[in-house]
């Protein structure tokens, strides 16, 4: 998934109205509220926003005519193929009405130009897992972890064998489970937590 590495902002003047766009990465829905509260200007005419988190998304026109602000901001996010991102565009009205088409262009353009200024990174979703295996399988378990580039967080020894807490990319989890099953004759357990 592509997302922003860090928050970014940009400012534009369109027919005497000032548009200030803020974009940033968000990990969950509660982060969107925190981001909004941090960047919104309550003295402004409008604070329109959109966010996308996996299949979930929301947008708000904040008093602008329906679908002329929030939806175009969301379109800018989707147009850049970004995820886990929120954009807030604040408008200080300059006295000249832009009309529906002008508003759509102003909000989508401000959001897109702001996103263009940010550093886009690729992030891979990960899972936390617990692996349990007998002592005799310690070598094959560690080899499987290395092959799948899994990160070992903790390792402890119990009466039954070893117990590891790991982090592995979601797209490598099935391969890890298959390697563990094959190399330990089906005796190792790898469960998501």
C-alpha positions in Angstrom: 0.0 0.0 0.0 1.2 3.5 -0.8 0.9 6.2 1.9 2.6 9.5 3.0 5.8 9.3 5.0 4.9 12.4 6.9 2.4 15.3 7.1 2.7 17.9 4.4 0.9 21.2 3.6 0.5 23.7 0.8 -1.3 27.0 0.3 -3.0 28.3 -2.9 -4.9 31.4 -3.8 -7.8 30.9 -6.2 -9.9 34.0 -7.2 -9.1 35.7 -3.9 -10.0 32.7 -1.8 -7.1 31.2 0.2 -7.0 27.4 0.2 -4.6 25.7 2.7 -4.3 21.9 2.2 -2.9 19.6 4.9 -2.3 15.9 4.2 -0.9 13.3 6.5 -0.7 9.5 7.2 -3.4 8.1 9.5 -3.3 4.6 11.0 -6.9 4.3 12.2 -10.2 6.2 12.3 -9.4 7.9 15.7 -6.2 9.3 14.1 -8.4 11.2 11.6 -10.0 13.2 14.4 -6.7 14.0 15.9 -5.3 15.1 12.6 -8.4 17.2 11.8 -8.3 18.9 15.2 -4.6 19.7 14.7 -4.8 21.3 11.3 -8.4 22.8 11.0 -8.8 26.5 11.4 -12.1 27.2 13.1 -12.0 30.9 12.0 -12.0 29.8 8.3 -15.0 29.7 6.1 -14.7 25.9 5.5 -12.6 23.0 6.7 -13.4 20.3 4.1 -11.8 16.9 4.4 -11.6 13.3 3.2 -9.8 10.2 4.4 -9.2 6.6 3.2 -8.4 3.6 5.4 -8.3 0.3 3.5 -11.9 -0.1 2.1 -13.3 2.6 4.4 -13.5 6.3 3.5 -15.3 9.4 4.6 -15.6 13.0 3.3 -17.2 16.2 4.4 -18.1 19.4 2.5 -18.4 21.5 5.7 -21.0 23.8 4.3 -19.9 24.0 0.7 -22.5 22.8 -1.8 -22.9 19.0 -1.8 -20.1 17.0 -3.4 -18.0 20.1 -4.3 -15.3 19.7 -1.7 -15.0 16.5 0.3 -15.7 14.1 -2.6 -13.1 15.9 -4.9 -10.6 15.7 -2.1 -11.2 11.9 -1.8 -10.9 11.6 -5.6 -7.4 13.2 -5.3 -6.4 10.7 -2.6 -7.7 7.8 -4.8 -6.1 9.3 -7.9 -2.7 9.1 -6.3 -3.6 5.5 -5.2 -2.9 6.4 -1.6 -4.2 4.7 1.5 -4.2 5.5 5.2 -4.2 9.1 4.3 -6.3 12.2 5.3 -6.5 15.5 3.6 -8.0 18.7 5.1 -8.5 21.7 2.8 -9.3 24.9 4.6 -10.9 27.8 2.7 -10.8 31.4 3.6 -13.5 32.9 1.4 -12.2 35.9 -0.6 -15.5 37.3 -1.7 -15.8 35.8 -5.2 -18.1 32.8 -5.7 -16.5 30.0 -7.7 -19.5 28.0 -8.7 -19.8 24.2 -8.4 -17.3 23.4 -11.1 -14.8 26.0 -9.7 -15.1 24.6 -6.2 -14.6 21.0 -7.4 -11.4 22.1 -9.3 -10.2 24.2 -6.4 -10.6 21.5 -3.7 -9.4 18.6 -5.9 -6.5 20.6 -7.2 -5.4 21.9 -3.8 -5.5 18.3 -2.4 -3.6 16.8 -5.4 -0.9 19.5 -5.4 -0.5 19.1 -1.6 -0.2 15.3 -2.0 2.4 15.8 -4.8 4.6 17.6 -2.3 4.6 14.7 0.1 7.0 11.8 0.2 5.1 8.7 -0.8 6.3 5.4 0.7 5.2 1.8 0.3 4.1 0.1 3.5 3.3 -3.6 3.9 0.7 -4.7 6.4 2.1 -7.0 9.1 0.7 -9.6 11.5 1.8 -10.5 15.0 2.1 -14.3 15.5 3.1 -16.7 18.2 5.1 -19.8 17.2 5.4 -22.8 19.4 7.6 -25.8 18.6 9.5 -28.5 20.3 13.2 -28.0 21.2 14.3 -30.3 18.4 12.7 -27.9 15.8 14.6 -24.7 16.9 16.9 -24.7 13.9 14.2 -25.2 11.2 12.0 -22.6 12.9 14.7 -20.0 12.9 15.5 -20.9 9.2 11.9 -20.4 8.2 11.8 -17.0 10.0 14.9 -16.0 8.1 13.6 -17.1 4.7 10.4 -15.1 5.2 12.2 -12.1 6.7 10.1 -12.3 9.9 11.1 -10.2 12.8 11.6 -12.1 16.1 10.3 -9.9 19.0 10.6 -12.4 21.9 11.9 -15.9 22.4 11.3 -18.0 25.5 11.8 -21.6 26.5 9.0 -23.6 28.1 8.6 -27.1 29.4 7.3 -28.1 25.9 9.9 -26.3 23.7 10.3 -22.8 22.3 7.8 -20.0 22.1 8.4 -17.0 19.8 6.5 -13.9 19.2 7.1 -12.6 15.7 6.1 -10.0 13.3 5.7 -10.9 9.6 4.4 -9.2 6.5 0.9 -10.4 5.7 1.9 -11.3 2.2 4.6 -13.7 3.6 2.5 -15.3 6.4 1.2 -18.2 4.4 4.7 -19.0 3.1 6.0 -19.0 6.7 3.2 -21.3 7.9 3.9 -23.7 5.1 7.7 -23.7 5.7 7.0 -24.3 9.4 4.6 -27.1 8.7 6.9 -28.8 6.2 10.2 -28.4 8.2 8.7 -29.5 11.5 6.5 -32.4 10.2 3.4 -30.4 11.1 4.3 -30.1 14.8 4.9 -26.3 15.0 2.0 -24.0 15.6 1.9 -20.5 14.1 -1.1 -18.5 15.3 -2.0 -14.8 14.7 -2.5 -12.8 17.9 
